[in-house]
């Protein structure tokens, strides 16, 4: 009986060490809250999802997204959501080893999406003004940086979210420049 208990403990311990901490704690997807003033705006996610504000959208953590929030009679706004490495990865490698870290990287649980909450105030269009805020297709890294700076100025993203996203976008921009 005593050997059975010991074997059970070893088996359970081994199983846990093969799973990433981030995967266990917060999973490979994240819910991002999106609201607008006025409410009832359309949220278009670059993965094809379309929702109406206020809403929450569940997104995979391991990729970047571009959201466009639009409403007839208002200037549309585009918001980049960036996938940045989470602090969970370092803790997982320290306590769970490389296997757990690898699981988190592969599943996307090693990342967090920023901003995690978006609250946009749409500006009314003046008489005869065209909506130039709609971005067709993918945004360039420079456009994402510009949009991020605007979101920071509006107080939509926190300073921590701004710094994490800016660092990632600057790395992306460096890769684009090297690749050209």
N, C-alpha and C positions, 0 to 999 in steps of 0.2 A: 504494500500500500504506500509505503514511504517513497519507493522508487517511482511509482506512478505520479505522485504529487510533484516530485522533483522534475520528472520528465515533462509534466504539464507546464511547470514554470519556465523551463528552458524553451519549450516550444512556443509559448506565448511571447516570451522575451525576444526570441528570434524573429517572430512574425512582426512584432512592433518595430524592430530595428530596420526592417525592409521597407517600411512605409515612411514617407517624408512627414515631418512635423507640420509644415505648412499645409500639406494635403489634408492632414487630420484636422488642424485647427480652423482653416478658413476655405479650403477647397480650391478648385481650379477656376472657379468663376466668381464674379463679384457683382453685386447689385449697385448700380449708380442711380441716384435720385436726380430727376430733372424737373424743374418747375420754371414757369415763366410768368411775367407780368405783362400783358394780361394772360390769364390761363386759356387753355384751349388751343394752344399753338401746336403745330405738327413737328414732331421730332423725327428726322430722317437720319438713320444710322447708316454708315457706309457699307454695312454688311447686308443691307436690304430691309432691315427692320424699320417699321414705321409705327409711331405711337403718338399719343396726344398728351400734352402737359395738363396737370402734373402727373408724372408717371415714374415708375422705376423700370430700369432696363437691366437684365441680367446678361453680362458680357464675360467672355473668356478672358482670363487675366494675362495670357501670354502674347497679346498683340495690341497694337495701337488702333484707335478708332477716330473717326471724324463724325461729329453730330452737327446737323444743320437744324436750327429751330426757326420756324417760319410761320407767319400768319398773314392772311390778306390784309393789306392796309398798313403793314409794319415792315421795317427793314429786317431782313433775316440776319441771323448771327450763326457763325460757324465756330464750333468748340472742338479742339483736339483733345482726345483723352489718351494719355500716354501710359504705357506699361513700363513700370520701373521696378528694379529689384527691391524686394521687401527685406526688412530686418530679420524676418523669420529664417531666411536662408543661412545667415551667419550662425544663429542659435542652433539651427538644425545640424549644420556641419560639426559644430562643437559637441553637441549632445547626441546626435544621431549618426554621425559619421558621413562619409562621402556617398554612401548608398542612398541615405535619406535625402541628402542634398540633390543628388542626381534625379531621384523620383520627383522632387519638388520642381526642379528645372524642366523636366520633361512634361509634367502635368500642367505647368503654368502656375502652380501654387507658390512658387518662389517670387512671384511678382504681385504688385498692387497697381490698381488703376488710379491715376490722378488726372483731374479732380474726381473725387468720389461723390460729390454733390454739386449740382449745377443749378444756379438760380439766375435766370436772365431777365432783364427788363428790355423788352422790345421797344424800339423807338418808332413812333408813328411816321408814315411817309407824308411829306408835304404834298399839296395839290400838284398833280402832274409828275411827281418824282417817281423814278423807277427803282425797284428793289435790286440793288447791286450786291447785296450781301450773300446771295446764293452762290455757293462754290460748286461748279460742275466737275465731277471726277475727283481724283485724289488731290490733296493739298501738298504743295512742296514743303520741305522742311522749313524753309524761310517763312512761308505763310503760317505754318504752325507756330513758329517762334513769335511772329507778329501777333497772332491770335492769343497766344499765351500771355504776352505782355499786356494786351488789352484786357484780358480776364483778370489779371493781377490788379490793374488800375481800377477796375470796377469792383474789386473785392470778391470776385467769384471764386478764386482759388486762394488758398492760404499761402503764406510765405514758404512753408515747408514743401507744399505741393508744387509751387512755382519753381523752387530751386531744384527739386528732383526732376521735374519735367524738362526744365531748361538744360540741365546737365545731359540728359538722355538725347534731347534734340540737338545739342551741340555736337555730341558724338556722331549722330546720324548725319549731320551736315558735313563733318570732317570726312566721313566715309564717302559721301556723295562727291565731295571735291576730289578725293584721291581716285575715285572711280572714273571721273571725267577725263 
